[in-house]
């Protein structure tokens, strides 16, 4: 535990020192977000903040915690990280197309799959037993990495939002990995808390009013690392090991799933950006910038608390917990109009149910 605390503190201090330097570099390279219809910033804002997180994270890994990690894992994972960071930097300066970004993420995912050996190989499901994924292992692993990376990228819409949600998710993942799953020793938990430290050191500059944005450099890097960390526990996946990271990442996954559903129902391209994400809807109902971020932090904490219940539950308890979570989530999503203010099937069904009950009572 002392090692984890040391790595967290060292990474935090380094990120705090490096962020102003990266901010100046972003201005010089032209990695700047200019105000437009989809942006919340009113003045040009330097991006590429993820570079400070990446550098702090790896300085601690290579110069302080190097003996704690298997060498092959350390170097091959670094190669994948570097691929993601280069993709993000290019996007922050020149703005890549979605397909070009997808190529960068996919290349990083392939490095992880073939050289780090981080992949899903078997899947154990209730009543079905263990399924050997075989050649499906590659597409399933790639889809997992791409989905989680893009989900985290999508919620990076307000100052401090993606960073805070990632900190909560990583702390919860680190606790479950260290105390419950323990599938790879402690080095994965050490890496998680090192990244938490880097994010904490960056957050003071990113919280509202932000002095620097994550940019795609940071959002893609954070999402990619979270997806990879979760895969360490999914090599031989079970219902519980799949559900826990999904619940922990409830905020970005919910926002992504309902964004896709919203665009399909409105007959819009899935890749088309809009201003109807979770943070947009909360601000439209009257919350301020800071209030919206804090509310979403609170929602992330709720998801994390739910995730921590799974290791203590049996199979039936886990299934009932999942059903209850999905039911509550749907009610919340419909109440704020995440898919559309007129699309409230569950609320309408409950309303009809109570009307029928009231008629019978009369």
N, C-alpha and C positions, 0 to 999 in steps of 0.2 A: 504493500500500500504506500509506503514511503517513496518508492520509485515512481509510482503514478503521480503522487503529489509533486515531486520534484520536476517531472517532465511537464506537468501542467503549468507550474509556475515559471519555468524557464521559457517555455513557448509563449506564455502570456507577455512576459517582459520583452522578449525579442520582437513580437508582433507589434507591441505598443511603440517600440523604438523605430521599427522599420516603416510603419504606415506613413508617417509624414514624408519620408524619403520617396516612397512609392507614389505618393500624391504629387510631389513635384515632378517625378519622372512621367507620370500620366499626362500632365499638362504639356511637357516638352515633346512627347510622342504623339500628341493629339488624341489621346484616349479620353475623350470628353463627351458627356451626354448633354446635348443641347435641348432646350425646352421644346416640346411639341404637344400635339393633342393628346397623346397617350402617356406623357410623362407628368409626374407630380412636381418636378423641380421647376423653379421659375428662373434660375440662372444656370449657366453652363457648369456642370459638375464633373470632376475627374472620376474616371472609373478605374478598372484594373486593380482595385484594392485587394483582390484575391491573391495577387502576387506576394504581398506582405505575409499573408497567411501561409502560403505555400513555402516561402523561404524560411520563415520561423519554424514551421512544422518539420522541415527537412534538416535544418541546422541542428535541432535538438535530436532528431533521429540518428543522424550520422556522427555527431561529435559528442553527444552526451549519453544517448541510449543505445548506441550501436551494438553493444554486447548483448543486449536483451532480445535482439531479433535474429532469425535465421538469415544468413547473408543473401541467399538467393531471393527470398521474399522481399528483402529490403531493396535490392538493386532492380529487380524486375518491376516491382510496384512503383519505384521511382521513375522508371522509363515510361510507364503508363501515365503517371502523374504529369510528367514533363510534356507528353503528347497533349493531354487535356489543357495544360496551362498555355502552351503555344497556340492551340486552337482558340482559347479564350482571348489571349492578347491580340491575335490577328483580328478577331471579331470586334473587340473593343476599339481598335484603331480604324479598321477598314469596313467593318460590318459584313460578315459572311452571310450567305443564304442558309436557310434551314438545312438543305441537303448537304452543304459543305460542312456545317457544324456536325451533322449526323455522321459524316465520314470520319471526322476527328474523334468523336466519342467511340465509334465502332472500332477504329484502329487501337485506341487505348484499351477497349474491352477485349480485343483479340490478344493483345500483349498479356493481359491478366490471365486470360483463359489458357493460352498455350505455354507461357513461360513461368507464370506464377502458380499454375495449377489450381487457381481459385475458380471453382465451377460447381454446378449442381450435377450430381451423378445418379443419385437414386431419390425416389419420392415415396414416402410411406404414408398412406392415407387410411383413415378409419374404414373398416369393412372391406377394403380392397387389398390391403397388405402392401408389400414393398414392390415398387415398379422401377426397374432398371431403365434409365432414360436412354442409354446407348447414344446413338448419333444425335438424338434430340437434345442432349446435354448442351451442345453449342448454341443452337437457337434460343433455348430456354434461358441460358445464362446471359446471352447478348440482350434479349428482350428485357430481362430483369434490370441489367445495368442501364440500358437506354431509358427505360421507363422511370426509374428512380432519379437518374441524373436530370432528365427533363422536367420531372415533377418539382424538384427543388428549384430548378431554374425559373419555373413559371411563377413561383410565389415571391420572387425577388422584385416586388413592386413598390415597397415602402421602405423608408429608412429603418434599418435594423431588423426588418421582418425575417428575412431568410436566415440571417446570422443567429438571431435569438431562437428561432424554431430549430435550427440545426444543433445549437448548444443543448437544448432540452432533449432532442432526439438522441444525440451522441452520449450524453450522460446516462440516459436510460438504457441505451444499448450497451454501454460500458459496464453498467451494474449487472445487467442480465448475463452478459458474456462472462464477467469475472466470477459472479456468485452462483449462477445457475447452469449455463450451457457448458462453459469450460471445455470447449472442443479443441482448442489449439494452445492450451497453456495460458499464460497471462500477457503475452506480447501483443495480441490484438487489442486487449483492454488498454494497455499502455499507449498504443498508437491512437486509440480513440480519445483518450484523455489529453494526449499531446495536441491533437487537433482542437479539442475543446479549449485548451489554453491559448492556442493561436487565435481562435475566434473571440475569446474574451478580451485579448489584448487589442483586437481590431474594433470591437463593438463600440468603445467610447467615441471613435471617429465616425462611426456609421449610424449611430442612433440619432433620432430626430432632434435638432436639425443636422443632417449629415454633412460632413466635410469631405467625404469620399464615398463612392459607391463600390460595391463588390465587383460590378461588371460581370460579363460572362466569364471572365478569368476566374472570379471567385465562385459564382453560382454553379458553374459546371464542375469546378474542382470539388466543392463541398458535396454536391450531389453524387459525383462519381465516387468519392471516398466513402460516403455513407453506403452506397450500393455495394461496394467491394467489401466493406467491413461486415455487412449483413450476410454476404455470401460465405464468409468463413464458417458461419453457423448453419449454412444450407447445403453443404457438400452432400450430406445424407439427410435430405429434407424430410421433415415430418409436419403434420398439421400444426403443431405448436410452434416449431421453429420458423414456419412460414408466416403464421398469424402474428407472432410477436413483432417482427420488424414492420409489417404492414400497419399494425395498430400504432406503433411508435411514430411512424411517418404518416399518421392519419390526416394531418392538415394538408401537406402537399399532394398526397394521393387523392384525397377527396376533391381538392380544387381541380386537379387534372382530369379525373374521371367525369366530374360534372361539367367541366369546360367542353370535353369531347361530346358528351350527351347533349349539351345546350346547342352546340354547333350543328350536330346531326339533325336534331329536331327543328332547328331553324334553317336547315338546308344550306349551311355555310361550310366552306372548306375547314377541315379539322385544324389545319395549320394557321388559319386566319386569326390574328390577334383581336381581342376585344377588351372592353372595360367593364366586364361583368364577373370578374374573379371575386373570390371571397373578400379580399380587402376592399375592393371597389364597392361591393354590396353593403358592407358594414359602414363605409363612409357615406354612402347614399342615404342610409337610414338615420344619419345624424351624428355619427361618432367622429371625433377629430382624428387627425393623423396619429398622434401618440396613443389615444384611446383604442383605436383600431388595432394597432400593433400589440398593445398590452392584452386586449381581448383574445387575440389569436395566440399569444403566448399562453394565456389561461386555457384555451382549448387544447393546445399542445400538451400542457401539463395534465389535463384530464385524460387524454389519450395515453400518456406515459403511465399514469397511475393504473389505468385499465390493463395495459400491457404487463405491468408488474404482478398482476393477479394471476396470470396464466400459469407461471411455474408452480403455483400452489393449488391449481385446480386439476381435477381428473378430467377425462375426456368429455363426459356429459356436461360438467361444469364449464369447460372451455367452449363447447358448442353453444350452450345457453348464453354465456357471456358474449360471444360473438353475435348472436341473434339480437340480444338486447342492445348492444353497441350500434349495430346497423339500423335498428329501429329508431333509436334516439337520434342518430346522425341524420336519418332521412327527415325526421320531424324538424330538426334544426335547419337543414338545407332548404326545405320547403318554406319554413317560416321567414327566411331572409330573401327568398326568391332567387336562389343561386342558378336555377335552370330557367326561371321565368316566373314573374309574379302570378301568372295564371295557371301555372303547372304545379298543382298541389294535390296529387292523387291520394296520398296517405291521409293528409289533413281532411280532405273532402270525404274520404271513406269513413273516417272516425266521426265526422260531423253527421253523416247519414246514419251511422250506427246509433248515435245518441238520439237522433230524431225518432228512429224506429222504437228505441227503448222507451222514450218518453211517451210515445203514442200508446204503447202497450200498458204502461203504468197508469195512464189515464183511463 
